[in-house]
Amino acid sequence: MTAVEHDTGRAIRPFHVDVPDEVLAEMRRRIAGTVWPERETVPDASQGVPLATMQELAHHWATGYDWRACEARLNALPQFVTEIDGLDIHFVHVRSPHDGALPLVVNHGWPGSVIEQLKIVEPLTDPTAHGGSASDAFHVVIPSMPGYGFSGKPTSPGWGPERMARAWAALMERLGYTRYVAQGGDWGAFVVDQMGLQEPAGLLGIHTNMPATVPADVDRVLLAGGPPPPGLPAEEHRACEQLLRTYRQVEYARYMAARPQTLYGIADSPVGLAAWLLDHNDADGQPAAAVASALHRTTSASGQLTRDEVLDNITLYWLTNTGVSASRLYWEYRGGFFDAKGVAVPVAVSVFPGEQYQAPRSWAEQAYPRLVHYGQVERGGHFAAWEEPQLLSQEIRAGFRSLREPRVPEPRG
Amino acid sequence: MSAPTDPTSRTTGTTATAVPGPRTEADPTALRPFEVHVPEEDLADLRRRLAATRWPSRELVADRSQGVQLAAVQELCRYWATDHDWRACEARLNALPQFLTEIDGVDVHFLHVRSRHPDALPLVMTHGWPGSVVELLDSVGPLTDPTAHGGRAEDAFHLVLPSLPGYGFSAEPAELGWDSGRVARAWAELMDRLGYTRYVAQGGDVGAAVTDLMGRQAPEGLLGIHVNLLVTVLGGPPPGDTEQERAALEQLATFQQSGFGYFLEMATRPQTIGYALLDSPAALAAWMCDHDTDSYHKIARAFVDGQPAGNLTRDHVLDNITLYWLTGTGASAARSYWEDGGARAAAAASGQPPPPVAVPVGFTTFPGEIWRTPRSWAEQSYPTLSYFHEVDRGGHFAAWEEPELFAAEVRAAFRPLR
């Protein structure tokens, strides 16, 4: 998409990231001037992100890390801003060289950004160069959620996943896509579930790597603290145990749902922001084991998550001062988390072993009656696109393959 | 009290820690005189940081429902950087006898103000979070010198005001296990060390938890306790049979639904939030002002409208926040919630009810408190309840907001125990 529309309300304006040097210098000054707390009193991460982890990261952030490399990666992709529903929405838009490519809108989550998705752009748009076939190609649209990254910050309440879902449908329509699919994890999974519920014209189906499948009666039990209902099949019982663990590790989410504005420190302190963003859990730890191990990885030949990628994302939050505005999404949302929402469109599900819970096929089939794909992936976790871009890309291809068939019925609504 | 005096052990408060100065005495359990002297450069650094604060966008609502409002924090920080005088607070602290003594491996800071009345009753009074001894300074006069504050000589107390471990000028525990029960044992040791064989204890907030546990531990010499927060209700829902009980239950539910975030965060991830609290004065101030609804509105009004509630003035609020900043205790104070969370979980897992309080208990309900404790709840929690009164002013920070009224309650509660 290179054309620039001139109708101001619907104009699609090219966008380029260019952070002033002085802003980067100021960030480094603040990091170097950090006042640190004393060390935690435990030998593990049970009181939060350990001091040694933060000090090592901060040292690299202030002295070795190069934001300009991230900026160059972003600017190598076509980026745009367009106003939707009163707010400027930033998005990456990469068209495939293959004519028959399927348009796909990909949704990031918290504490993520479009940076999470950068490594899936090539495999999805140019599959023949990445072990796929031309018939698997996608035109990829990756918007920044309102309040995140280079999108505008809402100035009034109401920008929850429902409204974002409508905005993404408007975006796809504005880009001229009349038949498309949607993908997401974390908050992105909530948004694609909402798109599935709203069934905008043109939406052929969704793919989620954080499926919401928990039956209502089980969800009530788990939210009350368990234990799992008796007599469940082993897979469902295990999922219950995993969710109970997750619900003990989401105080950060409860806090942002209640008091996002009180987090002044994540606007004023780079280290305060970094610690807050790092303390998201996955199945193997809090902070997420995948991210904690990435902090020790300075280079990666195989696409594994590295320390600099983690810092790219944190730095994006810092430079855009979106720590608090991003947190408000938790405040906006009052719905359930992993409960089945009643999505009737075709749904593809990928289950990553490091995700909050492994959605059993039995639950996925109940939650998504038109389940077109159920894949259990061997590696990767909550940040699937970031951790295992090739595997997620393969899952997205496989998940949507059946929806490309010419005999797929038009979506309802 | 004849504390050993040693001018060389005078201690300087520093930004990093409250570690005491050089010890010249072999015995760390000796009482070492303490004074606060913050280096000028620490105050200059604080003002520099305040001036350089980077703010988030304004909240999207017209009330407190997304957290501390931008206008309130900005006005607080403006006043902090330009008008607040820490030296005045320092002088108030240093006008009172302060000491350090090592108890159970941690240096404990305390104020010790003896009454001039020889029959005064010794009283150990414990502050809470987000408080410090600063909360209690204005009750020192009424309690130790009642005749100068509308009371009688026989109402006098010898007053001991310790800083909780990890708070203020007490040291930060470097090991696990400093829950409120351990603090309660430390206070009994402190009173013993001061030579008090018959004494009483008082507290609100975390101080109420410590004081409650002192009552249950029943150290020799403890004659009775007075609390102004009913901490026992956090262990399970109390009855909702009467109109008053139902109203209090509703307040408790509101607190647990929307006012509990700081509590859960500190009880689970104190280190994570600690980074922001140590590095950003604005973050620390906002975090500390986001306690209960009543005190938030009072503090916000003090700054935004210039209308303080009682003694909860801009300067007093900032004295306390500045104390946290200068001692760098945002994380260590938060960690006390983590410790108490673990202790509560262990107690619940044991299935054993805590031992009852056997000494007389006094309770005062202040109307702005998070939940307005009815007499029936206090009676159920404390079968030895000997005093209950609901007063007409004051809130969660009762001693701070209404020091005279608070002192009158403490006198009344302990009068029969003399």
Chai-1 contact restraints between the chains, C-beta under 6 A:
chainA,res_idxA,chainB,res_idxB,connection_type,confidence,min_distance_angstrom,max_distance_angstrom,comment,restraint_id
A,T34,B,D279,contact,1.0,0.0,6.0,A-B,restraint_1
A,V35,B,L278,contact,1.0,0.0,6.0,A-B,restraint_2
A,V35,B,D279,contact,1.0,0.0,6.0,A-B,restraint_3
A,P37,B,G274,contact,1.0,0.0,6.0,A-B,restraint_4
A,P37,B,L278,contact,1.0,0.0,6.0,A-B,restraint_5
A,P37,B,A331,contact,1.0,0.0,6.0,A-B,restraint_6
A,E38,B,E172,contact,1.0,0.0,6.0,A-B,restraint_7
A,E40,B,Q271,contact,1.0,0.0,6.0,A-B,restraint_8
A,T41,B,L176,contact,1.0,0.0,6.0,A-B,restraint_9
A,Q47,B,P270,contact,1.0,0.0,6.0,A-B,restraint_10
A,Q47,B,Q271,contact,1.0,0.0,6.0,A-B,restraint_11
A,Q47,B,W338,contact,1.0,0.0,6.0,A-B,restraint_12
A,G48,B,R269,contact,1.0,0.0,6.0,A-B,restraint_13
A,G48,B,Q271,contact,1.0,0.0,6.0,A-B,restraint_14
A,G48,B,T272,contact,1.0,0.0,6.0,A-B,restraint_15
A,V49,B,T272,contact,1.0,0.0,6.0,A-B,restraint_16
A,K153,B,S57,contact,1.0,0.0,6.0,A-B,restraint_17
A,S156,B,L60,contact,1.0,0.0,6.0,A-B,restraint_18
A,P157,B,L60,contact,1.0,0.0,6.0,A-B,restraint_19
A,E251,B,L264,contact,1.0,0.0,6.0,A-B,restraint_20
A,E251,B,E265,contact,1.0,0.0,6.0,A-B,restraint_21
A,E251,B,T268,contact,1.0,0.0,6.0,A-B,restraint_22
A,Y255,B,G261,contact,1.0,0.0,6.0,A-B,restraint_23
A,Y255,B,E265,contact,1.0,0.0,6.0,A-B,restraint_24
A,A258,B,S258,contact,1.0,0.0,6.0,A-B,restraint_25
A,A258,B,G261,contact,1.0,0.0,6.0,A-B,restraint_26
A,R259,B,G67,contact,1.0,0.0,6.0,A-B,restraint_27
A,R259,B,G261,contact,1.0,0.0,6.0,A-B,restraint_28
A,P260,B,Q66,contact,1.0,0.0,6.0,A-B,restraint_29
A,Q261,B,E59,contact,1.0,0.0,6.0,A-B,restraint_30
A,Q261,B,Q66,contact,1.0,0.0,6.0,A-B,restraint_31
A,Q261,B,G67,contact,1.0,0.0,6.0,A-B,restraint_32
A,T262,B,G67,contact,1.0,0.0,6.0,A-B,restraint_33
A,T262,B,V68,contact,1.0,0.0,6.0,A-B,restraint_34
A,T262,B,A286,contact,1.0,0.0,6.0,A-B,restraint_35
A,T262,B,D290,contact,1.0,0.0,6.0,A-B,restraint_36
A,Y264,B,A282,contact,1.0,0.0,6.0,A-B,restraint_37
A,Y264,B,A283,contact,1.0,0.0,6.0,A-B,restraint_38
A,Y264,B,A286,contact,1.0,0.0,6.0,A-B,restraint_39
A,G265,B,A276,contact,1.0,0.0,6.0,A-B,restraint_40
A,G265,B,S280,contact,1.0,0.0,6.0,A-B,restraint_41
A,G265,B,A283,contact,1.0,0.0,6.0,A-B,restraint_42
A,A267,B,R54,contact,1.0,0.0,6.0,A-B,restraint_43
A,A267,B,P56,contact,1.0,0.0,6.0,A-B,restraint_44
A,D268,B,T53,contact,1.0,0.0,6.0,A-B,restraint_45
A,D268,B,R54,contact,1.0,0.0,6.0,A-B,restraint_46
A,D268,B,S280,contact,1.0,0.0,6.0,A-B,restraint_47
A,D268,B,A282,contact,1.0,0.0,6.0,A-B,restraint_48
A,D268,B,A283,contact,1.0,0.0,6.0,A-B,restraint_49
A,S269,B,A276,contact,1.0,0.0,6.0,A-B,restraint_50
A,S269,B,D279,contact,1.0,0.0,6.0,A-B,restraint_51
A,S269,B,S280,contact,1.0,0.0,6.0,A-B,restraint_52
A,V271,B,Y275,contact,1.0,0.0,6.0,A-B,restraint_53
A,V271,B,D279,contact,1.0,0.0,6.0,A-B,restraint_54
A,G272,B,Y275,contact,1.0,0.0,6.0,A-B,restraint_55
A,G272,B,A276,contact,1.0,0.0,6.0,A-B,restraint_56
A,G272,B,D279,contact,1.0,0.0,6.0,A-B,restraint_57
A,G272,B,S280,contact,1.0,0.0,6.0,A-B,restraint_58
A,A275,B,T272,contact,1.0,0.0,6.0,A-B,restraint_59
A,A275,B,Y275,contact,1.0,0.0,6.0,A-B,restraint_60
A,D279,B,T272,contact,1.0,0.0,6.0,A-B,restraint_61
A,V324,B,P56,contact,1.0,0.0,6.0,A-B,restraint_62
A,S325,B,S57,contact,1.0,0.0,6.0,A-B,restraint_63
A,W331,B,Q66,contact,1.0,0.0,6.0,A-B,restraint_64
